[in-house]
Amino acid sequence: MAKNLSIGTWNVAWRKPLSSAAMTIRQRLFAADPDVVCLTEADANFLENSGHTTAAVADYGYPFLGNRRKVILWSKAPWEDIDTVGDAE
């Protein structure tokens, strides 16, 4: 029997990874025990040290501002065949 895949998503709205809001977001997301998490408008370190993360490259059409990423994906399992750019056009 196939296992269901649980996905959590949240628009972090550029909250700092060490802020109280960020801690609340992480607590709520991981309380649901998701297999995959998709964050938008997040710092690349938002989910650091907790599973496996990958992020879009920094140039996503906005001015480059440090660790900001438009999309971050987290998984319980390691990612394979990662493409952080996609189609060059």
N, C-alpha and C positions, 0 to 999 in steps of 0.2 A: 504494500500500500504506500502511495506517495505521501510524503510529509508536507504539510502546509508551510508556506513561507510567510513569515511575519515581517512587515516593513513599517518602520516609523519614519516620519518626516516632520521637519520643523524649519521655518524661516527664522533664523537666529537674529536677523536684522542688525548685524555687525556688533553684537554684544561681546564684550571682552571675555576671554576664556576663564578668567579668575573672578568674574563678578558674581554676585549672589544670584542674579537672574540666570546666568549660565549654569550655575550649580543646580538651580531648580529645573531648568530645561533638561539637563542630563539625568537628574533623578526621575523625572516624569517619563522621559523616553525609555530609560533602561528598566523602569518598573514594569513595563509591558513586555520585557524580555524579547525584543525584536531580533530577527536574524540579520536584518539589514537596516541601516539608518541612512537617510538622505537629508543633509542639512543644506540650506541655501543661505547666502550672504553671511558666511561664517569665517572666522579665523582658522587657518590651516591647523592650528594646535588645539582647536576646540574639544576634540575627542582624543587627545594624545594619551598614550599609555593605557588604552582600553580596547583591545581588539586590533583589527586591521583597517587602516584608512587609506584612501586615495583621493586626490583632489584634482580638479581642473587646473590647468596652468594659469598663472596669474593674469595673463593678458586676455580678458574676457570682454573687452569693449569699453571698459571704464579705466580711469587713471589708476596706475599701479600704486597701491597703498600697503606696503609691508606684507603681512601674511594673509591678507584678505583673499578669499576665494568665493566665486559665485556658487560652486557646488562642491560638497564634500560627501563622499560615500564611506560608510563604516560597515564592516561585516565581522561576524563571529569567526568566519573561515578566511584564510588568506585569499587575496585576489589573484587572478591569473590573467595573462595577456592584457595588461593594462595599457590603454591608449588615452593619454591625458589631453590630447589635442583634437583628435577626430579628423574630419576632412579638412585639408589645408585651405579650402575655399570657403 
